[in-house]
C-alpha cells in the first residue's frame, strides 16, 4: 500500500478523529472508506437517486419477504 500526505483544516481533522474513535477504526481506514464511496458514487450531475442515498440500507432488514413486487399475495388490491 502506498502512503500519501495531505493537509486538513483543524475542524475537519477533529471530525475525522472523532468519527474514527466512534467507529473503533484508524483515521487512514476511514479516509480510504470515504474516498472509495465518493469515487464510486455515480456522477449524475450532482443529483443522487433515492437508491444512491440509501444504498447501504438495501436488504438490511431481517424477516421481510424477499421481493414484494413478485409475490402475488402482496400485490392483491394494488392499483385499485
Order of alpha helices (4+ residues) and beta strands (2+ residues): alpha-alpha-alpha-alpha
